[in-house]
Amino acid sequence: MLTSLLLAALAAAPADSVILRVLTINDFHGALETRLYPWSRGRPVGGIAALKGMMDSLAAECRCPSVRLDAGDQMQGTLASNLVYGRSSVEALGLLGLDAAAIGNHELDWGTDTLAARVRDAKYPWLAANVFDSATGKRPAWSRPYQIITKGPYRIAVIGYLTPGTKSIGMDQHVRGLHFREGRGAIADVLDEVRAERPDFTMMVAHEGARCDSLKCLGEIMDLSRQFDSTAFDVIVAGHTHTLINTFDRGTPIVSARANGTNIGVVDLVQGPDGTRRWRIQVVDVYADAVRPDSAAIALVEKYRPATDRLAKRVIARLRDSLPGGRGEFPLGNLIADAQRAVAPADFGMMNNGGIRRGLFPGPITYQQLFELHPFSNVVVRISVTGRVLKEALELAVSDGYPDVHVSGMKVRYDPNQPVGSRIVGIVRTNGTPVAPDRTYVLALSDFMAGGGGGFDMFRPLVPRRSGKTDLEAMIAWLRRQRQPVRAPTDHRWIRVTP
């Protein structure tokens, strides 16, 4: 009897209600079309039609005001986007109903003039409060620091932040003349200005990320959040690292929905019957077979398809093995390093992991898939380096404790337990000959790395000689030379000397 009375009382009790919903994406990278992923078990994921259908459904489901935010890197990464310098992605995200987006580092891949043109095209504001013109000390006209959005009864301030690492990871000619200030001091004036507006909520869209395990999240967005008072931001939308972030910092929700439109972050402000409020986060998968695709988004994709299909569907080679990406050393990275070393030609090859943008599946490999692997049109160059400079570069590559570049023509022994800068134990050529500190070697790598990108400043003084091939062209040429179906390299080129 007591049990039934208790159940009846619980059923009659007023339920918590969602009074504001924040829907988030990040690192869309031009992913207009649905795609299969190694983790999706054969189910199609993402694509702007499914993304819009699911976002609309989530917005309708809560029966509350909702705001749609993006944490940057919107355009770069697919044929359908790159062939029109991001116009298709900007149009698609406008159709998605974005209210504001952070400027990501890849937004600068075609220079500031193209970025300014896409900002003018967009139906939503692009935000970055910490970017300044080096000469004038002022924020560029294309970089709006914040936006006030009205949703239902709420006025919401959204502040943008772009990773200061853009200066080192961007092509020099595209970031020259720009200063990317770091931390709280870079946007303190904007936060003061926003507070004077007295919004109901203040949120940050930050193209800056973290990596999380079951215990905690570590990374730049966590460090940035902790520089502010716990009441500075109600929600932080993160990106850049393509990771799942679903956490709180001193009560502030921080969310990142992986990448490529495969997930949507859902941050709800929940109000209890007694008027108390709390934030709740979830990140949902965008399975295309679980949602009704948006018809206008389908039409948009079809509009851009004729410009890409003939080239995109061309079969370049066949793979025998699955070639996923990942951290550390993996066969796909070694294959790329081999391809660039061959096209140069050079004694050694080096490929940064950050430039490897997708994995490859067994079976026919199309131009589109290879383009998505190498979307940046980096040119393979040759530089003459001493063994000493090569070691300096390899030391940088293991500064986080695991190799962050792939190599060809050499084997590298390293000890991650040694201090940073002293982790390379030995370098030998594949024939076992030691690499001498004072001898000069020819190294093949991208013009991005040769120009100091990724922090490889030791290469900046060296004069690059262009191979005449992009990284994509090098990969195509190498795959076509191999016996079909192509087998993945099986050797290990980074050898850890401690457990």
N, C-alpha and C positions, 0 to 999 in steps of 0.2 A: 504493500500500500504506500509506504513512504517513497519507494523507488518510483512508482507511477506519478505521485504528486511532484516529485523532483523533476522528472522528465517533462511534465506538463508546464512547470514553472519556467524551465529552460526554454521550452518552445515558445512560450509567450513573451520572453524577455526581448527587448529591442536589440537588434543586431548591430554590429559595427557597420559603418557606412564609409565608402570611399568618397572623399569630397574633392580630390584633385588627382588626376592621373598624368604622369610624365612618361611618354613613350620615346625610346631612344634607339638610335643606331650609330654606328661609327665605322670608318674605314670601308666605305661602300665600294670604292675602287672600280667604278664603272660596271658593276655586276648586274647588267640589265636582264640577263637571261638566267633561267633556272639551270642548275648544275648538279651533277652527282659529286659527292665527296667520299673519300675513303671511309669516313665514319658514318655515313648516312645509310649504309646497308641497302644500297640500291634504290633508295627513295630520293626523288628530286627535291632540291632545297633552294630557297631564295628565288631571285629574279624579281624585278620591280612589280610585276603583276601580282605575284603571291605576297610580296612584302606589303603592297598597298592594301590588298584584300584583308590580310591579317591585322594590319595596323588599324584599318577602319573598323574591323570587328572588335578589336580590343578597346577602341575609343567608345564604341556604342555600348559595349558590355557593361561599363561601369556607370553609365547614366550620370555622368559628372563632367565638369570641364576637364579638358585634356590639352596638353601641350606636346608638340613633337620637336625633338631636338636631335642634332647630329654633331658628332665630335671630330669631324674632319676627315681628309683624304677621300674626297667624293669622286674624283674624275679619272684618275690615272689607273690603267690596268687591263682594259679589254680593247679589242679592235673596234667595237661599236662606239666606244667612247673616245679612244685615242685618235681615230681617223678624222674626227671632227673636233679635236682639241677640247673634249669635255662637254660640248654643247648638249649631247644626248643625255648625259648624266644629270646636268643641271636642269634640263627639261623634265626628266623623270622624277627628280627629287622635289621639284616644284609641284608636280602632279601628286606626289606623296603627301603634300601638305605640310612640309617642314615649316616651323615657325622661326628657327634660327639654326645656324651651323657654325662650328669653329672652322677657321682656316687651318688645313693640315699642311705638313711639309711638302707633300706631293702636289699640292695646289700650285707650287712654284716651279714645277718641272718644265713648264713651257715659258717661263719668264713672267715678269710682273705685268707686261702689257696684255698678255693673254689672260692672266688672272683677272685683271681689271675688267676686261671684256666679259668674262663669265660672271663676275660680280654684277655687272650691269644687266646681264641677261636674266639673272635669278629673280624669282618671286619671293625669295626669303633673304634675310640679311646674313652676311658672312662676317664673323667676329674674330678679332684678335687684338687684345688690349696691350700686349707686350712687344709689339713689333714697331720699330722706329726707323726713320730715315737717318743714316749715319751722319749725313752732312748737316741737316737742319735740326735733328733731334726731335722732330715731330712725327706723329703717326701718319703713315701714308693714307692717301684719300681712299684707297681700296680696302683699308683695314679699319672697319668700324669697331670701337672698343666694346660697346654694349648695346642692348636693345631692350626697350620696355614693351612687353606683350600683355594684352588684355584677354583673359579667358574667363567667361562668366563673370562672377563678382570680383575676380582677382586680378591685380596688376603684378606681373612677374618680370623681374629684371634678369636678363641673361648676359653674362660677361664671357668673352672669349679669351682663350689662352693657347698659344702655339709653342710647342716644345722648343726651348732654346737650342737644342741639338740640331735644329734645322741648319744652322750655320755650318756644321761639320758634315752633315749627311746630304746636303743639297749640292747640286752642281755649282761650282764657284761663280760662273757667269750669271747664274740666276739669283744668287743670294748676295752678290757683291753690292755694297752700298746700303745694306740693311743690317740693323742691329736688333738681336733678339734678346731682350732683357729677361732676367731670371728671377723667379720667386715673388714674394709678397710685394717687395719694393717696386716691381715693374708695373703693378696694377693698383697700387694703393690709392692713387689719385682718382682712378675710375671707381673704385669701391666707395670712396668718400662721396663722389658725385652721385652714385647710385643711391646711397643711403639718404641723401638729401631729397631724392624723389619719393621716399617712403613707400616702396613697393610692399606688397603682402609677402612676397617670396623673392629670394635672390638665388640664382642658380649659375653654375659655371659649366660651359662646354669647353673642355680642355683636350687638345690633341697631345696628350701625355698619358702614360699608362703605368701598368704594374704587372707583376706575375703573382698568382695566388696559389697556395696549396691548402690543405685541409686545416691548417693552423693559423696562417696569417698571409697578408699581402705585402709584398715589398716592391718598391719602385718609385719613380719620380712623382707620380700623382699622389701617392701617400705622403711623400716628403713635402710636396707642395701644400697639401691640405693642412698639414700640421703647423705650417707657418702662420696660419690664420687663427683668429679666435673661433671657437667652436660654433659660434652663432653667425659667422660671416656668410656662409652659404647653406641653403636649405637642401640642395641637391648638387652633386658633382657628376657630370657625364664625362667619362674618360674614353680614350682611344689610343691609337698609335701602335700598341703592342699586339693587337689582334687577339687579345686574351679575354677570358671570362672574368669579370670582376663583379662581385655581388657581395658587397661588404659595407661596414659602417666605420667611420672615424669619429669618435666622440659624439655619436648620435647622428652624424651627417651621412646619408646614403651615398655611396660611390658605385657607379655601374658602368660596365663596358660590355657590349653585346658582340664579342668576338669580331667578325669582319665579313665583308662581301654580302651583306644583307641576309646572312644565314640565321640571325637571331634578332630579337627585339628586346630591349630592356624595358621593364615595366616597374615604375616606381610610384607607389600609391601613398597618398596621405589619408590615413584611416582615422576616423573619429568614432570614439565609443559613445555609448548612451549617456555617460556622465560628462561628455564634452571634451575628454582628454584626447589628444592627437598623437599619432605615432606614424613613422614611415615604414613601409614594407617594400621589399625588392624581390622581383623574380626576373629571370631571363628565359624567354620562350623560343623554341626552335621554329623556324619558318619552313615547315614542310609543305611543298607546293600541292601535294595531294590531300592536304587536310584543310584547305581553304578555297573558297571560290575566288578565282583570279579576277582582278579588276579589268574590265573590258577596255577602258581608255588606256590603261598601261599596256595591254596587249597590242593595241593599235599603235602606240608609240614605238614599241620594239619593232613591229613590222615595218614602220616607216623607215627605220635606219637599216633594216636587214639587207636590202639590195646592194648597199655599198660594201657590205662585208662578206656576204655568203660565198661568192665564188672563190675568194682568197681563203676564207676561214675554213672551208671544208676540204681543201686540198690535203691529201694524205702525204706526209713527208717520209714516214718510216713506220715500222712495226716494232713494238717492244715485247720482249718475252717476260720481263719482270715488272713488278710494281715498284715504282720509284717515288715514295713519299718524301716530303721534306722533313724538317725537324730541327733540333738543336744539336750542336756538336758535328761530328762527321757522319755523312750518309752517302750512299752510292750516287745519287743524282748529282750532288755537289761535285764529286770526283769526276763524273762524266762531263760536267760543264767546264771544269778546270782543264781537263784533257782537250776538250774542243777548242778552247781559247789558246792553249799552248800550241796546238797544231796549226791554227790559222795564222799565228803571228809570223813565222815560227819562233820558238824561244827555248831556252834551257829549262825554264820552269814556268808554271802557270799558277795564278792565284785568283780565287773567286770569293767575294764576300757573301756570307750567308744571307744578309739582308736583301740582296738582289735576286734571291731565288724565291719566286712569288707563288709557286704552286707545285704540287706533285704531278706525276704522270702515271697512267694506268697501263696494264698490258693490252696489247692489241694495236690497232691503227692509231697513229699519232698525227693529228692534223696541225695545220699552220696556226689555227686559232689557239690550240692548247700550248703550242710553243711560244706564241706571242704572249699569252698570259703568264708563261714562265719567265719571259724576258720582255716586259712591256716598256722599258725605259729608253730603248734605242741607244744604249751605251756603246761606244766604239771600243773595240779591242785594240790596245796599243802595246808597244814594246818599250821597256825602259832598261837601261844598263844600271845594275845595282851591284854593290860590293856584298860579299857575304855578311859583313857587319851590318849593313843597312837591312838586308834580308832578315837577319836575326832580330833586329829591332822591330820590324813589321810583325814577325811571328810572335814576339813577346806581347805586342799589343793584342794580337788575335787571341791569346789565352789569358788575358788580364782578368776575365771573369771566371777563370778556373776550367774552362772547356774551350775547344777550338771554335772560333767564330768565322774562320775562312776555310775554304778547301784549297788543296794544293795539288800540283801535277809535276812529275819529274823529280820528286824528292820524298823523303821520309823524315818526319820530325819527331824526336823524342822530347817529352815534356813532363815536368813534375809540378802539378798544381799546388802542392803543399809548400813550395818555395815562395819567397816574397815576389810580389808583382815586379816584373822586369828581370827576374832571375829564374824564370821557369823553363826556358828552352835549354835542354841538356845537350842536344846534338842535332845536327842537320846533315844528312847524306843524300847524294844523288841515288837514283834507283839502282845504279850498278854498285852501290856501296861506297863510292868515293866521297870522303868528307868535303863539305862546303867550307872553303877557306875564307877567313874574315877579310883578307886583303885582295882576294881575287874578284874579278868582275864577271858577272853573269847577266844573261838577258832574261828578263821576266815579262811574261804576258799577263795583262790584267785590263780591267775596264778603264776608260778615261776618267770615270768617276773616282775610282781609287787612286789613279795616278795623279789626279788633281788634289789629293788630300782628303777626299770624301771618306766618311766613316772613321775619321780621326787619324788617317794614315798620312800625317803631315811630313813624315820622313821622305815621302815620294815627291813632294811639291817642288824641290829644287831641280829635279831630274827632268831632262827633255824627252817627252814621249814621241815615238815614231808610230804613226797610224798604220794599222794593218789594212785599212780599206774595208773592213768588215765590222758590222755590229755584232753584239753578243748573240742576237737571234740568228743572224746569218752564219756565224761560226757554228752554232749548235746544229743548224740545218745541214750544213756541209759535212759536219762530223758524223751525224746520224746516217746520212746517205752513203758514206764511205764504209759503214760497218756491215758485216754479214747480218742478214735479216733472219729472224727477228733479233733486234739488238739486245745483247745481254748487258746487265749492269756491271760496272767494275766491282770486284769482290775484295780487292786488297785494302788494307788499312794503312793510311799514310801518316796519321797522327798516333803515336805510340805513347801511352801513359806509363810512366815507369814506377808509379806507386799505386797501391790499391785504393 
